[in-house]
Amino acid sequence: MERTKYTGLLKSRIAERRRFIQVLAGPRQVGKTTILSDVVGKLSINYLNVSTDDMDDSGDRWLARQWSMARNLASIHGESLLVVDEIQQIPNWSRLVKRLWDEDTRLKNNVKVVLSGSSRLLLMKGLSESLMGRFELISVPHWSYAEIKEVFGFSLDEFIYFGAYPGAASLYEDENRWRTYIKSSIVEPSITKDILMLTPIHKPALLRQLMDLGSSYSGQVLPYDHMLGQLTDAGNTTTLANYLVLLRQSGLLAGLEKYSGNEVRKRASSPKLQVFNNALFSSAHRTSFAAARRDSTFWGRLVESAVGAHLINSIPSDSISLGYWREGPDEVDFVISDDKDMAAFEVKSGNRTHGRGMDLFLKRYPDARVYSVSAQGAPGSALIPLEKFLLSDPVTYLG
């Protein structure tokens, strides 16, 4: 179950001389632990592969003891590798890692280090403050259609409905069991362990409600005042906006902003809710796979959500932004942009290349590249076939 891109990158960095701590970070159930096992099991270097799930002491003492054993290996063999999985479970882990890493640098101990953890790891100040200049980040996103198709043989329709969690792939023939697994083994641990344990949350029940609501409305623009009307003890829009940020950074649910050249308007826009994995959308509804396939309206929502999930998982968020565009009733489904270029995508259920929303968008932004993605698109037509799009790198559409 290798994710070749990430196993290859991590293996090549470990093979280099000791320069940086390698940090493997991503949402739950995307294969980080498997990547670590696949890589270290094929290396000639002497290694120690441990997980904080097995801690039998305080976090600081446990980590210091593992580090000491890695140092002993390095003193005997000339170098060693320490791999620590789920590092975020140790309080203030970054300060201890900094001290031990700097000690090894000063004493010329050739101990290489790989840390892994959930996306919440990226929120902790230690990574950007205590370890500044000492680490390289390898971000592991959700599985793509290409990966889930190759490894598990999913069809396009199965990917659109069941999403791409490898741990749930074998359960899709029993939809109730599959749905329970998504909620109890992925969503709830992500909220409980990756948000609530690491961030002060005044209204945890509201956070869970927002996750449920956002998942069921994936691919749709939902104004904050509408959310307030459907959530219990919702408070204000600032609270909801902050919770959406936490859910996004945990790789669950994002609130995409309206594209605008005016930053004030952009930040004040109603969010377009978007799950990172379509399993989160489908499991939030009781509609079966067969019934969803017969319901053209519901299936259209699933398709649009799948396109959005592909975009949000594929583009580098530090250099390319993802949003939507709307003016009155007219809308463009997704817009990606960097400092120079812009591309707009419209997800179609029919054969028309694009509609009124895209026409108005082109009048506002005549230099933009525009594309229409459709499940009915055929090779050679002006429409991009949905399967071709989901197998592509969206960055290439920027030109």
C-alpha positions as YAML, in Angstrom:
chain: A
units: angstrom
residues:
- id: 1
  name: MET
  ca: [0.00, 0.00, 0.00]
- id: 2
  name: GLU
  ca: [2.90, 2.33, -0.80]
- id: 3
  name: ARG
  ca: [2.35, 5.96, -1.72]
- id: 4
  name: THR
  ca: [5.30, 6.04, -4.08]
- id: 5
  name: LYS
  ca: [5.70, 9.80, -4.28]
- id: 6
  name: TYR
  ca: [6.07, 10.19, -0.52]
- id: 7
  name: THR
  ca: [8.04, 7.02, 0.19]
- id: 8
  name: GLY
  ca: [10.52, 8.00, -2.51]
- id: 9
  name: LEU
  ca: [10.90, 11.55, -1.23]
- id: 10
  name: LEU
  ca: [11.38, 10.48, 2.39]
- id: 11
  name: LYS
  ca: [13.85, 7.74, 1.44]
- id: 12
  name: SER
  ca: [15.98, 10.16, -0.59]
- id: 13
  name: ARG
  ca: [16.10, 12.71, 2.24]
- id: 14
  name: ILE
  ca: [17.09, 10.11, 4.81]
- id: 15
  name: ALA
  ca: [19.90, 9.01, 2.51]
- id: 16
  name: GLU
  ca: [21.36, 12.54, 2.51]
- id: 17
  name: ARG
  ca: [23.85, 13.71, 5.11]
- id: 18
  name: ARG
  ca: [22.29, 14.87, 8.37]
- id: 19
  name: ARG
  ca: [20.94, 18.38, 7.78]
- id: 20
  name: PHE
  ca: [17.27, 18.68, 8.75]
- id: 21
  name: ILE
  ca: [14.65, 16.93, 10.83]
- id: 22
  name: GLN
  ca: [12.13, 15.42, 8.43]
- id: 23
  name: VAL
  ca: [8.50, 16.04, 9.45]
- id: 24
  name: LEU
  ca: [5.82, 13.88, 7.84]
- id: 25
  name: ALA
  ca: [2.41, 15.49, 8.45]
- id: 26
  name: GLY
  ca: [-1.10, 14.86, 7.21]
- id: 27
  name: PRO
  ca: [-4.66, 14.01, 8.22]
- id: 28
  name: ARG
  ca: [-5.60, 10.76, 9.90]
- id: 29
  name: GLN
  ca: [-5.87, 7.58, 7.83]
- id: 30
  name: VAL
  ca: [-3.86, 8.76, 4.82]
- id: 31
  name: GLY
  ca: [-1.01, 6.27, 5.29]
- id: 32
  name: LYS
  ca: [1.71, 8.15, 7.20]
- id: 33
  name: THR
  ca: [2.56, 5.20, 9.45]
- id: 34
  name: THR
  ca: [2.61, 2.86, 6.45]
- id: 35
  name: ILE
  ca: [4.95, 5.23, 4.60]
- id: 36
  name: LEU
  ca: [7.32, 5.21, 7.57]
- id: 37
  name: SER
  ca: [7.27, 1.41, 7.81]
- id: 38
  name: ASP
  ca: [7.79, 0.97, 4.07]
- id: 39
  name: VAL
  ca: [10.76, 3.35, 4.06]
- id: 40
  name: VAL
  ca: [12.67, 2.31, 7.18]
- id: 41
  name: GLY
  ca: [12.21, -1.37, 6.43]
- id: 42
  name: LYS
  ca: [14.18, -0.98, 3.20]
- id: 43
  name: LEU
  ca: [17.07, 1.14, 4.52]
- id: 44
  name: SER
  ca: [20.54, -0.10, 5.36]
- id: 45
  name: ILE
  ca: [20.84, 2.44, 8.19]
- id: 46
  name: ASN
  ca: [20.35, 1.23, 11.79]
- id: 47
  name: TYR
  ca: [17.10, 2.68, 13.04]
- id: 48
  name: LEU
  ca: [14.71, 2.95, 15.96]
- id: 49
  name: ASN
  ca: [11.03, 3.22, 14.93]
- id: 50
  name: VAL
  ca: [8.74, 4.14, 17.85]
- id: 51
  name: SER
  ca: [5.27, 5.56, 18.42]
- id: 52
  name: THR
  ca: [3.97, 7.75, 21.23]
- id: 53
  name: ASP
  ca: [1.00, 5.37, 21.36]
- id: 54
  name: ASP
  ca: [3.37, 3.05, 23.23]
- id: 55
  name: MET
  ca: [4.64, 5.57, 25.81]
- id: 56
  name: ASP
  ca: [5.08, 4.02, 29.26]
- id: 57
  name: ASP
  ca: [6.34, 7.15, 31.00]
- id: 58
  name: SER
  ca: [5.98, 10.92, 30.84]
- id: 59
  name: GLY
  ca: [6.42, 12.24, 27.31]
- id: 60
  name: ASP
  ca: [9.69, 14.06, 28.02]
- id: 61
  name: ARG
  ca: [11.35, 11.10, 29.76]
- id: 62
  name: TRP
  ca: [10.11, 8.63, 27.16]
- id: 63
  name: LEU
  ca: [11.39, 10.69, 24.21]
- id: 64
  name: ALA
  ca: [14.74, 11.37, 25.89]
- id: 65
  name: ARG
  ca: [15.15, 7.61, 26.44]
- id: 66
  name: GLN
  ca: [14.42, 6.80, 22.79]
- id: 67
  name: TRP
  ca: [16.84, 9.49, 21.67]
- id: 68
  name: SER
  ca: [19.55, 8.08, 23.94]
- id: 69
  name: MET
  ca: [19.14, 4.64, 22.36]
- id: 70
  name: ALA
  ca: [19.44, 6.19, 18.89]
- id: 71
  name: ARG
  ca: [22.65, 7.89, 20.01]
- id: 72
  name: ASN
  ca: [24.03, 4.56, 21.17]
- id: 73
  name: LEU
  ca: [23.30, 3.07, 17.75]
- id: 74
  name: ALA
  ca: [25.07, 6.00, 16.07]
- id: 75
  name: SER
  ca: [28.14, 5.61, 18.31]
- id: 76
  name: ILE
  ca: [28.42, 1.93, 17.29]
- id: 77
  name: HIS
  ca: [27.55, 2.13, 13.60]
- id: 78
  name: GLY
  ca: [28.53, 5.69, 12.66]
- id: 79
  name: GLU
  ca: [24.96, 6.85, 12.08]
- id: 80
  name: SER
  ca: [21.40, 6.02, 13.11]
- id: 81
  name: LEU
  ca: [17.83, 7.01, 12.38]
- id: 82
  name: LEU
  ca: [15.18, 7.83, 14.99]
- id: 83
  name: VAL
  ca: [11.58, 7.72, 13.78]
- id: 84
  name: VAL
  ca: [8.86, 8.98, 16.14]
- id: 85
  name: ASP
  ca: [5.23, 8.53, 15.06]
- id: 86
  name: GLU
  ca: [2.40, 10.72, 16.44]
- id: 87
  name: ILE
  ca: [4.86, 13.17, 18.00]
- id: 88
  name: GLN
  ca: [2.10, 15.70, 18.73]
- id: 89
  name: GLN
  ca: [0.91, 13.59, 21.67]
- id: 90
  name: ILE
  ca: [3.91, 14.75, 23.75]
- id: 91
  name: PRO
  ca: [3.20, 18.13, 25.39]
- id: 92
  name: ASN
  ca: [5.76, 20.79, 24.40]
- id: 93
  name: TRP
  ca: [7.57, 18.19, 22.32]
- id: 94
  name: SER
  ca: [9.28, 20.77, 20.12]
- id: 95
  name: ARG
  ca: [11.39, 22.28, 22.91]
- id: 96
  name: LEU
  ca: [12.85, 18.90, 23.85]
- id: 97
  name: VAL
  ca: [13.41, 17.97, 20.20]
- id: 98
  name: LYS
  ca: [15.23, 21.28, 19.66]
- id: 99
  name: ARG
  ca: [17.50, 20.73, 22.65]
- id: 100
  name: LEU
  ca: [18.39, 17.15, 21.74]
- id: 101
  name: TRP
  ca: [18.86, 17.96, 18.04]
- id: 102
  name: ASP
  ca: [21.11, 20.92, 18.83]
- id: 103
  name: GLU
  ca: [23.12, 18.80, 21.26]
- id: 104
  name: ASP
  ca: [23.74, 16.23, 18.53]
- id: 105
  name: THR
  ca: [24.74, 18.97, 16.11]
- id: 106
  name: ARG
  ca: [27.21, 20.42, 18.60]
- id: 107
  name: LEU
  ca: [28.64, 17.02, 19.58]
- id: 108
  name: LYS
  ca: [28.59, 15.74, 15.98]
- id: 109
  name: ASN
  ca: [26.30, 12.82, 16.85]
- id: 110
  name: ASN
  ca: [25.11, 11.47, 13.50]
- id: 111
  name: VAL
  ca: [21.50, 10.84, 14.56]
- id: 112
  name: LYS
  ca: [18.99, 11.50, 11.78]
- id: 113
  name: VAL
  ca: [15.42, 12.18, 12.86]
- id: 114
  name: VAL
  ca: [11.99, 11.70, 11.26]
- id: 115
  name: LEU
  ca: [8.85, 12.88, 13.07]
- id: 116
  name: SER
  ca: [5.29, 12.24, 11.98]
- id: 117
  name: GLY
  ca: [1.96, 13.51, 13.18]
- id: 118
  name: SER
  ca: [-1.50, 14.72, 12.28]
- id: 119
  name: SER
  ca: [-2.16, 17.96, 10.44]
- id: 120
  name: ARG
  ca: [-2.76, 19.59, 13.83]
- id: 121
  name: LEU
  ca: [0.99, 19.29, 14.24]
- id: 122
  name: LEU
  ca: [1.27, 22.19, 11.80]
- id: 123
  name: LEU
  ca: [-0.70, 24.42, 14.17]
- id: 124
  name: MET
  ca: [1.66, 24.05, 17.10]
- id: 125
  name: LYS
  ca: [3.95, 27.01, 17.50]
- id: 126
  name: GLY
  ca: [6.92, 24.79, 18.15]
- id: 127
  name: LEU
  ca: [7.25, 23.74, 14.55]
- id: 128
  name: SER
  ca: [7.56, 27.30, 13.30]
- id: 129
  name: GLU
  ca: [9.26, 28.79, 16.34]
- id: 130
  name: SER
  ca: [11.32, 26.30, 18.37]
- id: 131
  name: LEU
  ca: [12.34, 24.29, 15.31]
- id: 132
  name: MET
  ca: [12.62, 27.14, 12.82]
- id: 133
  name: GLY
  ca: [15.33, 26.40, 10.28]
- id: 134
  name: ARG
  ca: [15.81, 22.84, 11.57]
- id: 135
  name: PHE
  ca: [13.11, 20.89, 9.71]
- id: 136
  name: GLU
  ca: [11.73, 20.07, 6.29]
- id: 137
  name: LEU
  ca: [8.04, 19.33, 5.91]
- id: 138
  name: ILE
  ca: [6.60, 16.51, 3.81]
- id: 139
  name: SER
  ca: [2.84, 17.07, 3.60]
- id: 140
  name: VAL
  ca: [0.83, 13.91, 2.95]
- id: 141
  name: PRO
  ca: [-2.66, 14.66, 1.58]
- id: 142
  name: HIS
  ca: [-5.66, 12.39, 1.17]
- id: 143
  name: TRP
  ca: [-5.42, 9.64, -1.42]
- id: 144
  name: SER
  ca: [-6.12, 10.62, -5.01]
- id: 145
  name: TYR
  ca: [-8.42, 8.87, -7.47]
- id: 146
  name: ALA
  ca: [-5.35, 7.51, -9.27]
- id: 147
  name: GLU
  ca: [-4.06, 5.90, -6.06]
- id: 148
  name: ILE
  ca: [-7.35, 4.42, -4.85]
- id: 149
  name: LYS
  ca: [-8.05, 3.12, -8.37]
- id: 150
  name: GLU
  ca: [-4.64, 1.45, -8.69]
- id: 151
  name: VAL
  ca: [-4.50, -0.10, -5.22]
- id: 152
  name: PHE
  ca: [-8.16, -1.00, -4.59]
- id: 153
  name: GLY
  ca: [-9.63, -1.05, -8.10]
- id: 154
  name: PHE
  ca: [-12.26, 1.62, -7.42]
- id: 155
  name: SER
  ca: [-14.35, 2.75, -10.38]
- id: 156
  name: LEU
  ca: [-14.90, 6.45, -10.98]
- id: 157
  name: ASP
  ca: [-18.41, 6.29, -9.49]
- id: 158
  name: GLU
  ca: [-17.17, 4.39, -6.44]
- id: 159
  name: PHE
  ca: [-14.50, 7.03, -5.84]
- id: 160
  name: ILE
  ca: [-17.03, 9.85, -6.14]
- id: 161
  name: TYR
  ca: [-19.32, 8.27, -3.54]
- id: 162
  name: PHE
  ca: [-17.01, 6.34, -1.18]
- id: 163
  name: GLY
  ca: [-14.06, 8.73, -1.34]
- id: 164
  name: ALA
  ca: [-10.50, 7.63, -0.71]
- id: 165
  name: TYR
  ca: [-9.81, 6.43, 2.82]
- id: 166
  name: PRO
  ca: [-7.73, 3.25, 2.35]
- id: 167
  name: GLY
  ca: [-8.80, 1.81, 5.71]
- id: 168
  name: ALA
  ca: [-12.45, 1.98, 4.67]
- id: 169
  name: ALA
  ca: [-11.98, 0.72, 1.12]
- id: 170
  name: SER
  ca: [-12.72, -2.90, 1.99]
- id: 171
  name: LEU
  ca: [-15.99, -1.99, 3.74]
- id: 172
  name: TYR
  ca: [-17.90, -0.30, 0.94]
- id: 173
  name: GLU
  ca: [-20.03, -3.36, 0.14]
- id: 174
  name: ASP
  ca: [-21.57, -3.00, 3.63]
- id: 175
  name: GLU
  ca: [-22.56, 0.66, 3.52]
- id: 176
  name: ASN
  ca: [-23.80, 0.90, 7.11]
- id: 177
  name: ARG
  ca: [-20.54, -0.54, 8.40]
- id: 178
  name: TRP
  ca: [-18.57, 1.75, 6.08]
- id: 179
  name: ARG
  ca: [-20.51, 4.81, 7.24]
- id: 180
  name: THR
  ca: [-19.97, 3.92, 10.91]
- id: 181
  name: TYR
  ca: [-16.25, 3.46, 10.31]
- id: 182
  name: ILE
  ca: [-15.92, 6.90, 8.70]
- id: 183
  name: LYS
  ca: [-17.65, 8.60, 11.61]
- id: 184
  name: SER
  ca: [-16.23, 6.64, 14.55]
- id: 185
  name: SER
  ca: [-12.72, 5.83, 13.33]
- id: 186
  name: ILE
  ca: [-11.87, 8.94, 11.32]
- id: 187
  name: VAL
  ca: [-14.05, 11.96, 12.10]
- id: 188
  name: GLU
  ca: [-14.38, 11.55, 15.86]
- id: 189
  name: PRO
  ca: [-10.67, 10.79, 16.55]
- id: 190
  name: SER
  ca: [-9.67, 13.71, 14.33]
- id: 191
  name: ILE
  ca: [-11.84, 16.06, 16.37]
- id: 192
  name: THR
  ca: [-11.08, 14.55, 19.79]
- id: 193
  name: LYS
  ca: [-7.34, 13.94, 19.47]
- id: 194
  name: ASP
  ca: [-6.26, 16.43, 16.83]
- id: 195
  name: ILE
  ca: [-8.30, 19.45, 17.89]
- id: 196
  name: LEU
  ca: [-9.84, 19.21, 21.35]
- id: 197
  name: MET
  ca: [-6.73, 17.81, 23.07]
- id: 198
  name: LEU
  ca: [-4.43, 20.43, 21.57]
- id: 199
  name: THR
  ca: [-6.56, 23.58, 21.31]
- id: 200
  name: PRO
  ca: [-8.80, 25.31, 23.87]
- id: 201
  name: ILE
  ca: [-12.34, 24.89, 22.48]
- id: 202
  name: HIS
  ca: [-15.15, 26.53, 24.43]
- id: 203
  name: LYS
  ca: [-17.94, 24.79, 22.51]
- id: 204
  name: PRO
  ca: [-16.88, 21.28, 21.46]
- id: 205
  name: ALA
  ca: [-20.50, 20.31, 20.70]
- id: 206
  name: LEU
  ca: [-20.71, 23.22, 18.27]
- id: 207
  name: LEU
  ca: [-17.50, 22.11, 16.57]
- id: 208
  name: ARG
  ca: [-18.99, 18.65, 15.97]
- id: 209
  name: GLN
  ca: [-22.26, 20.16, 14.73]
- id: 210
  name: LEU
  ca: [-20.35, 22.37, 12.31]
- id: 211
  name: MET
  ca: [-18.45, 19.35, 10.99]
- id: 212
  name: ASP
  ca: [-21.71, 17.48, 10.40]
- id: 213
  name: LEU
  ca: [-23.39, 20.48, 8.77]
- id: 214
  name: GLY
  ca: [-20.40, 21.35, 6.61]
- id: 215
  name: SER
  ca: [-19.96, 17.78, 5.41]
- id: 216
  name: SER
  ca: [-23.60, 17.52, 4.33]
- id: 217
  name: TYR
  ca: [-23.35, 20.85, 2.43]
- id: 218
  name: SER
  ca: [-20.01, 20.17, 0.74]
- id: 219
  name: GLY
  ca: [-19.73, 21.99, -2.58]
- id: 220
  name: GLN
  ca: [-22.27, 24.64, -1.60]
- id: 221
  name: VAL
  ca: [-21.96, 28.25, -0.49]
- id: 222
  name: LEU
  ca: [-23.61, 28.63, 2.92]
- id: 223
  name: PRO
  ca: [-23.78, 32.10, 4.50]
- id: 224
  name: TYR
  ca: [-22.79, 32.31, 8.15]
- id: 225
  name: ASP
  ca: [-26.22, 33.56, 9.20]
- id: 226
  name: HIS
  ca: [-27.75, 30.43, 7.69]
- id: 227
  name: MET
  ca: [-25.32, 28.30, 9.67]
- id: 228
  name: LEU
  ca: [-26.22, 30.17, 12.85]
- id: 229
  name: GLY
  ca: [-29.85, 29.32, 12.26]
- id: 230
  name: GLN
  ca: [-29.12, 25.58, 11.99]
- id: 231
  name: LEU
  ca: [-26.63, 25.18, 14.85]
- id: 232
  name: THR
  ca: [-27.35, 25.01, 18.57]
- id: 233
  name: ASP
  ca: [-25.58, 27.60, 20.77]
- id: 234
  name: ALA
  ca: [-23.73, 28.87, 17.70]
- id: 235
  name: GLY
  ca: [-22.60, 32.15, 19.23]
- id: 236
  name: ASN
  ca: [-21.32, 34.40, 16.44]
- id: 237
  name: THR
  ca: [-19.79, 34.19, 12.99]
- id: 238
  name: THR
  ca: [-16.27, 34.71, 14.34]
- id: 239
  name: THR
  ca: [-16.53, 31.48, 16.34]
- id: 240
  name: LEU
  ca: [-17.74, 29.56, 13.29]
- id: 241
  name: ALA
  ca: [-14.99, 31.01, 11.11]
- id: 242
  name: ASN
  ca: [-12.34, 30.03, 13.68]
- id: 243
  name: TYR
  ca: [-13.73, 26.50, 13.95]
- id: 244
  name: LEU
  ca: [-13.69, 26.16, 10.16]
- id: 245
  name: VAL
  ca: [-9.99, 27.06, 10.22]
- id: 246
  name: LEU
  ca: [-9.33, 24.30, 12.76]
- id: 247
  name: LEU
  ca: [-11.28, 21.76, 10.71]
- id: 248
  name: ARG
  ca: [-9.37, 22.76, 7.60]
- id: 249
  name: GLN
  ca: [-6.01, 22.44, 9.29]
- id: 250
  name: SER
  ca: [-7.03, 18.97, 10.44]
- id: 251
  name: GLY
  ca: [-7.75, 17.90, 6.85]
- id: 252
  name: LEU
  ca: [-11.49, 17.48, 7.32]
- id: 253
  name: LEU
  ca: [-13.52, 20.47, 6.12]
- id: 254
  name: ALA
  ca: [-12.69, 23.86, 4.60]
- id: 255
  name: GLY
  ca: [-14.62, 27.06, 4.11]
- id: 256
  name: LEU
  ca: [-13.43, 28.35, 0.72]
- id: 257
  name: GLU
  ca: [-13.45, 32.12, 0.31]
- id: 258
  name: LYS
  ca: [-14.88, 34.13, -2.54]
- id: 259
  name: TYR
  ca: [-12.26, 35.18, -5.05]
- id: 260
  name: SER
  ca: [-11.85, 38.93, -5.20]
- id: 261
  name: GLY
  ca: [-9.07, 41.38, -5.78]
- id: 262
  name: ASN
  ca: [-10.28, 43.14, -2.63]
- id: 263
  name: GLU
  ca: [-8.97, 41.32, 0.47]
- id: 264
  name: VAL
  ca: [-11.60, 42.87, 2.76]
- id: 265
  name: ARG
  ca: [-14.43, 41.58, 0.60]
- id: 266
  name: LYS
  ca: [-12.73, 38.21, 0.27]
- id: 267
  name: ARG
  ca: [-12.47, 37.70, 4.01]
- id: 268
  name: ALA
  ca: [-16.04, 38.85, 4.61]
- id: 269
  name: SER
  ca: [-17.51, 36.45, 2.04]
- id: 270
  name: SER
  ca: [-19.82, 33.55, 2.72]
- id: 271
  name: PRO
  ca: [-17.78, 30.32, 2.75]
- id: 272
  name: LYS
  ca: [-18.13, 27.56, 0.21]
- id: 273
  name: LEU
  ca: [-17.99, 24.40, 2.31]
- id: 274
  name: GLN
  ca: [-15.67, 21.71, 1.01]
- id: 275
  name: VAL
  ca: [-14.68, 18.34, 2.47]
- id: 276
  name: PHE
  ca: [-11.19, 17.02, 1.88]
- id: 277
  name: ASN
  ca: [-12.50, 13.51, 1.17]
- id: 278
  name: ASN
  ca: [-15.86, 12.71, -0.40]
- id: 279
  name: ALA
  ca: [-16.39, 9.91, 2.12]
- id: 280
  name: LEU
  ca: [-17.13, 12.67, 4.63]
- id: 281
  name: PHE
  ca: [-19.91, 14.03, 2.38]
- id: 282
  name: SER
  ca: [-21.52, 10.69, 1.55]
- id: 283
  name: SER
  ca: [-21.38, 9.40, 5.13]
- id: 284
  name: ALA
  ca: [-23.17, 12.54, 6.34]
- id: 285
  name: HIS
  ca: [-26.24, 11.45, 4.33]
- id: 286
  name: ARG
  ca: [-28.34, 8.31, 4.50]
- id: 287
  name: THR
  ca: [-28.60, 8.08, 0.71]
- id: 288
  name: SER
  ca: [-27.18, 4.77, -0.51]
- id: 289
  name: PHE
  ca: [-24.73, 4.47, -3.38]
- id: 290
  name: ALA
  ca: [-27.40, 3.02, -5.68]
- id: 291
  name: ALA
  ca: [-29.95, 5.71, -4.74]
- id: 292
  name: ALA
  ca: [-27.36, 8.47, -5.13]
- id: 293
  name: ARG
  ca: [-26.52, 7.23, -8.61]
- id: 294
  name: ARG
  ca: [-30.20, 7.42, -9.60]
- id: 295
  name: ASP
  ca: [-30.69, 10.93, -8.13]
- id: 296
  name: SER
  ca: [-29.15, 13.27, -10.71]
- id: 297
  name: THR
  ca: [-29.31, 16.31, -8.42]
- id: 298
  name: PHE
  ca: [-27.63, 14.60, -5.49]
- id: 299
  name: TRP
  ca: [-25.08, 12.94, -7.77]
- id: 300
  name: GLY
  ca: [-24.27, 16.34, -9.27]
- id: 301
  name: ARG
  ca: [-23.46, 17.61, -5.77]
- id: 302
  name: LEU
  ca: [-21.22, 14.61, -5.19]
- id: 303
  name: VAL
  ca: [-19.38, 15.27, -8.46]
- id: 304
  name: GLU
  ca: [-18.81, 18.93, -7.64]
- id: 305
  name: SER
  ca: [-17.58, 18.01, -4.17]
- id: 306
  name: ALA
  ca: [-15.19, 15.43, -5.67]
- id: 307
  name: VAL
  ca: [-13.75, 18.09, -7.99]
- id: 308
  name: GLY
  ca: [-13.29, 20.45, -5.06]
- id: 309
  name: ALA
  ca: [-11.64, 17.73, -2.97]
- id: 310
  name: HIS
  ca: [-9.21, 16.99, -5.81]
- id: 311
  name: LEU
  ca: [-8.31, 20.67, -6.03]
- id: 312
  name: ILE
  ca: [-7.85, 21.23, -2.30]
- id: 313
  name: ASN
  ca: [-5.66, 18.13, -1.93]
- id: 314
  name: SER
  ca: [-3.56, 18.74, -5.04]
- id: 315
  name: ILE
  ca: [-2.57, 22.39, -5.04]
- id: 316
  name: PRO
  ca: [0.19, 23.72, -2.74]
- id: 317
  name: SER
  ca: [-1.71, 26.01, -0.37]
- id: 318
  name: ASP
  ca: [1.38, 28.09, 0.43]
- id: 319
  name: SER
  ca: [1.67, 29.34, -3.15]
- id: 320
  name: ILE
  ca: [-1.74, 28.83, -4.81]
- id: 321
  name: SER
  ca: [-5.10, 29.91, -3.42]
- id: 322
  name: LEU
  ca: [-8.39, 28.10, -3.96]
- id: 323
  name: GLY
  ca: [-11.78, 29.78, -3.81]
- id: 324
  name: TYR
  ca: [-14.97, 30.39, -5.75]
- id: 325
  name: TRP
  ca: [-16.52, 33.40, -7.49]
- id: 326
  name: ARG
  ca: [-20.03, 34.78, -7.26]
- id: 327
  name: GLU
  ca: [-21.82, 37.94, -8.35]
- id: 328
  name: GLY
  ca: [-25.53, 37.98, -7.54]
- id: 329
  name: PRO
  ca: [-27.01, 34.68, -8.67]
- id: 330
  name: ASP
  ca: [-24.11, 33.94, -11.03]
- id: 331
  name: GLU
  ca: [-21.28, 31.73, -9.81]
- id: 332
  name: VAL
  ca: [-18.09, 29.99, -10.89]
- id: 333
  name: ASP
  ca: [-17.52, 26.80, -8.93]
- id: 334
  name: PHE
  ca: [-13.77, 27.02, -8.28]
- id: 335
  name: VAL
  ca: [-10.97, 29.50, -8.88]
- id: 336
  name: ILE
  ca: [-7.27, 28.83, -8.36]
- id: 337
  name: SER
  ca: [-4.68, 31.60, -8.58]
- id: 338
  name: ASP
  ca: [-1.08, 32.43, -7.85]
- id: 339
  name: ASP
  ca: [0.84, 35.68, -8.15]
- id: 340
  name: LYS
  ca: [0.63, 35.66, -11.96]
- id: 341
  name: ASP
  ca: [-2.09, 33.37, -13.28]
- id: 342
  name: MET
  ca: [-5.68, 32.39, -12.64]
- id: 343
  name: ALA
  ca: [-7.83, 29.45, -13.69]
- id: 344
  name: ALA
  ca: [-11.56, 29.01, -13.20]
- id: 345
  name: PHE
  ca: [-13.47, 25.72, -13.22]
- id: 346
  name: GLU
  ca: [-17.13, 25.06, -13.79]
- id: 347
  name: VAL
  ca: [-18.49, 21.61, -13.00]
- id: 348
  name: LYS
  ca: [-21.19, 20.65, -15.50]
- id: 349
  name: SER
  ca: [-23.85, 17.98, -15.46]
- id: 350
  name: GLY
  ca: [-24.74, 18.50, -19.13]
- id: 351
  name: ASN
  ca: [-22.99, 19.11, -22.43]
- id: 352
  name: ARG
  ca: [-22.76, 22.92, -22.37]
- id: 353
  name: THR
  ca: [-19.19, 24.18, -22.16]
- id: 354
  name: HIS
  ca: [-20.00, 26.97, -19.74]
- id: 355
  name: GLY
  ca: [-22.81, 29.18, -18.55]
- id: 356
  name: ARG
  ca: [-23.64, 32.76, -17.64]
- id: 357
  name: GLY
  ca: [-21.50, 32.76, -14.51]
- id: 358
  name: MET
  ca: [-18.35, 31.93, -16.45]
- id: 359
  name: ASP
  ca: [-19.20, 34.53, -19.10]
- id: 360
  name: LEU
  ca: [-19.49, 37.25, -16.44]
- id: 361
  name: PHE
  ca: [-16.29, 36.05, -14.75]
- id: 362
  name: LEU
  ca: [-14.40, 36.37, -18.04]
- id: 363
  name: LYS
  ca: [-15.64, 39.93, -18.42]
- id: 364
  name: ARG
  ca: [-14.24, 40.78, -14.97]
- id: 365
  name: TYR
  ca: [-11.02, 38.79, -15.48]
- id: 366
  name: PRO
  ca: [-10.34, 38.51, -19.22]
- id: 367
  name: ASP
  ca: [-6.87, 37.02, -18.70]
- id: 368
  name: ALA
  ca: [-8.18, 34.05, -16.73]
- id: 369
  name: ARG
  ca: [-8.06, 30.54, -18.13]
- id: 370
  name: VAL
  ca: [-11.48, 28.87, -17.94]
- id: 371
  name: TYR
  ca: [-12.39, 25.18, -17.96]
- id: 372
  name: SER
  ca: [-15.54, 23.11, -17.80]
- id: 373
  name: VAL
  ca: [-15.39, 19.69, -16.17]
- id: 374
  name: SER
  ca: [-18.15, 17.20, -16.90]
- id: 375
  name: ALA
  ca: [-18.88, 13.54, -16.36]
- id: 376
  name: GLN
  ca: [-20.31, 13.68, -19.90]
- id: 377
  name: GLY
  ca: [-17.22, 15.24, -21.42]
- id: 378
  name: ALA
  ca: [-15.76, 13.26, -24.28]
- id: 379
  name: PRO
  ca: [-12.16, 13.24, -25.55]
- id: 380
  name: GLY
  ca: [-11.65, 16.00, -28.07]
- id: 381
  name: SER
  ca: [-14.57, 18.10, -26.84]
- id: 382
  name: ALA
  ca: [-14.39, 21.49, -25.14]
- id: 383
  name: LEU
  ca: [-15.37, 19.79, -21.89]
- id: 384
  name: ILE
  ca: [-12.75, 18.12, -19.71]
- id: 385
  name: PRO
  ca: [-13.92, 14.57, -18.92]
- id: 386
  name: LEU
  ca: [-14.32, 14.19, -15.16]
- id: 387
  name: GLU
  ca: [-12.08, 11.13, -14.97]
- id: 388
  name: LYS
  ca: [-9.31, 12.88, -16.91]
- id: 389
  name: PHE
  ca: [-9.52, 15.86, -14.57]
- id: 390
  name: LEU
  ca: [-9.37, 13.71, -11.43]
- id: 391
  name: LEU
  ca: [-6.27, 11.97, -12.82]
- id: 392
  name: SER
  ca: [-4.55, 15.28, -13.62]
- id: 393
  name: ASP
  ca: [-2.47, 17.78, -11.66]
- id: 394
  name: PRO
  ca: [-4.69, 20.89, -11.37]
- id: 395
  name: VAL
  ca: [-1.65, 23.17, -11.17]
- id: 396
  name: THR
  ca: [-1.01, 22.52, -14.87]
- id: 397
  name: TYR
  ca: [-4.24, 24.36, -15.73]
- id: 398
  name: LEU
  ca: [-2.71, 27.63, -14.59]
- id: 399
  name: GLY
  ca: [-0.57, 27.56, -17.73]
...
